[in-house]
Amino acid sequence: MTDEEPADSHEFSEGQGFGDPYEGFDIDPPELDVDPEQVDPVDSRVVADTLDRRQIGADDVDAEELLDVGLEYMRINRHEQATDALERVAQYADDEGIEQEAWVNKGAAHAELQEFEAAIDAYRQALHIDDDSEHAATAETNLAYALWESGRSEQALEHAERAVELDPRFPQAWYNRGFFLLERGLAEDAVKCFDNAMRLGQRSVDVLEEKARALEEQGKDEEAEKVAEEAEEMRQRAEDQLVDDHGSGDPRAGGERGGRERQRER
């Protein structure tokens, strides 16, 4: 370059160029080509669901093993992941029993997340498959609880009654029925239900406390006080055991929580 040549006069190589016009390219595989007007492209579930439909055959999925995965997610309180796994069980299961079990447990996972409308839908789906199966009583009693949480107490009692009819030896169903009867002021009938629940093995703090409340509403204060004291002693023993387990490093400390709803389908 001479002094006379301007600094910006250098000719760069143009190479072969792209042609005019040139063909565009896309690094995304065709499996992920979705219509943005139909689904949100940032929804991560779209990718998984699309790949499942395109690449995974129903014969390649062990629904029962996937059900165990969902239950394990529930055990460690990963309820959002549990709902996803259990929905896939229902999608791939070719056995109605496994499919129904998945729906019941999916409802329980939604209930843990306080998503009671989704829980209700899942329980109803389970009952739609078979309303007289080994899983139906659990679906009914869990549905009763979810309806009660949603403010539909009259419907809740109906399903609690149905659960007892389906399985008279299901203690949780008797407890639910007693709870809903007590909420309606039928304390004497509620006590009978709580006694049935305890006879069938559910002698828990919750049952004792509700029985004490029912006895108190009947004016049986002395008996109510005794039951309440038993409940408090049981609660204290459980708390002491929890402290001991944590102190010893026992990984099983804590156990499963009780309540008006079964945490997992039995």
N, C-alpha and C positions, 0 to 999 in steps of 0.2 A: 504494500500500500504506500503510495507517494503522498507527499505533503498536500498535493492538489486534490486528492480524492477525499470526499467527505467521509466521516467516521461511520455513517449509517448506510454506506453504499455496498457493503459486502453481500454477495449473493449466496444464500444458503441453499443446500441441496433440497429440491422439491420431492425427491424420492419417486416412488411409483404412485403414491396417492391412494385414495379410497375409491376413486371412480365417482361418477355423479349421475344418479344418486347411488349411495352405498346401502347395503343391507344392514339393518340394526341387529343387535344381539342382546340376549338376556341371560343372566347367570342363574336365574331361578328355574328349577325343573318344572315341567308342565303339570306335575301332580299338585303343585301349589298355586295353580292359576285359578283364582276364585273371582267371582263377580263382586266388586266392592259395593254394588248397590244392594246386594242380597245379604252379605255378611260383613262384619267389621274386620278389615284386613289386619288390625292390630290385636285381634282376639286370638290368643295363643291356642285356644282349643280348636280353632279352625284347622290349623296345621295337623294336629294329632288326629282329629276326626277324619280329615281328608286322606291322610296316609293310611289310617286303619281301613277305610273302605277300598282304597286302591291296592294296598299291598298285603293286607292280612286277611286270610280266609277264615271262615268260622271254624273249620276243622283244625286250624293251627292254634286255637285258643283253648286252654284248659279252664273252663268256666269255674270249676270247683276250686282249683288252685288260686284263681284270681279272686274268688270269694274270700278265701283265707287272707289274701293280701288286704282286701278291704277291711276285714275284721281286725287285722293287725294295726292298720291305720287308726281305727277307732280306739284300740287298746292304748295307743300312745297319744291319743287326743289330737290326731291329725284328721279332723273331720271333713275338711274340704277335699282332701285327697281321697278320703274314704268314699264320699259321694260320687266322685269321678270313677273310681275303680268299680264300685257296686253298680253304677249305671252301665258300665261295659259288661259286667257279668250278665245283667238282664238282657243286654243286646245280643250277646253271643251264646247264651245258654240254650241248649236244645232239650233240656229237662225242665219241666214246669216247676218241679219242687225247688230246684236251685234258683230258677228265675224268681219265684215267689219269695224265697229266702233273701235274695238280693234286694228286692223292693222293700221288704220289711226293715232290713238293716239300713238301707239308704234313708228311709224315713227317720230311723233313730238318729242317724248322723245329722240330718237336717235339723232335728229337734235340738240336738246339742248345740247347734249354731243359732238357735232361736228362730229358725226359718220354718215356722209352724205350718204355713200354707203349703210349702214344698213337702213337708213331712206328711201332711194330710193327703196330698196327691199320691205320694209313694205308697202309703198304706192302702188307699183305695185301689191302686193299681194291683197291689198284691192280692186283695180280696176279689178283684175282678177275675184273676186267674183261677182261684178256687176259694170259695168262702166256707169250705167245710173240711179243710185239710189240717195237717198237723201244725202248720204255721198260722192258721187263720185266727186262733185265739190270741196269739201274740199280736197279730196285726190289729185285731179289734181293740184290745186293751191299750195299745199304743195310740191308735186312732182316737180313742176316748180321751186320752191325756192331751193330745195335740188340739182336739176340738175345744177342750176346756180352756187351754191356754189361749185359744183364739176367741174366747168369750161365748162359745156355743155350748153352755153347760147342759141344756136339755138333750141335745144330740149326744153329748159325751156320756150321759147316763145310759142312753139306749145302747150304745156300743159296749159299755162296760157290762151291761146285762147280757148282751150277746156273747161276750167273751166267757162269762161264767157258764152259760149254756153249752158252749162248745167244749170247754174243758173245766169241769167242776173241781179238778185237782190242781188247778193253776193258782197258786197263792197270790201272785201279783194281780190277777183279775179280781179276786175277792177284795184285795186291798183297795184297788181302784173303785170298785162298786161301793165299798163302805165310805170311801172319801166323798164320792159324789152324792151319796144318800145323806151324809152328814151336812154337806153344803146346802142341801134342800131342807134341812131341819128334821130329818128322819133319823134321830140319834139312836133309837133302840134297834132299828134294823141295821144301822151302821156298825154297832157293837158286835152283832152276830157275824157280820162280814169280817171284821177285824179278828175275831176269835177263829173263824175258819182259816184265815190267812196264816195265823200263828200255828194252828194245828197242822197245817200243811208245810210248816217249816220256815215261814217268814216271820220270825220273832225278832224284829229289828226296832231300832229307836223310832223310826217314822211310824210304824204300826202302833207301838205303845203310846206315843204321844197323841196320835189321832184317837185312839181308844179312850185315853184319859179325857180328851176334850169332849168326846161323845158322852162319857159318863157324867162329866160335869154339867153338860146341858140337860141331862135327865135329873139333876139334883142329887146325884150319888157322889157327893163330895169326898167322903172318906175313901171309897173305892177308887175314885179318880186320883186322889193324892198318892195312894199306894202304887198305882200303875205309873204315874208320873215319876215317882221316886225310882222305880225300876228302870224307866227309860233314861233317867239321868245317870244312874249307876252304870248302865250299859254304855252310854256315851263317854263317861269318864274312863272306863276300861279301854274303850277303843282308842281314846286319845293317848292314854299311857302306853298302849301297845305301839301306837304310831311313833311315839318318841323313842321307845326302846329299839324299834326296828331301824329308825334312821340313825340312831347312835351306834348300832352294830354294823352299819353299812349294808344292811339287807336290801338288795335291789328290788325285792318284791314289796317293799313298804308301801302302804297306802291302799293297795287292793282296789277293788271296784266299788264305785259309789252306788248307794241305793237310791230310791226315789219312787215317784208314782209311775215312772216309765222304765221298762226294761231297757238297759243300755245297749244290749245286743239281742238279736233274735236268738232264741234258745235252740 
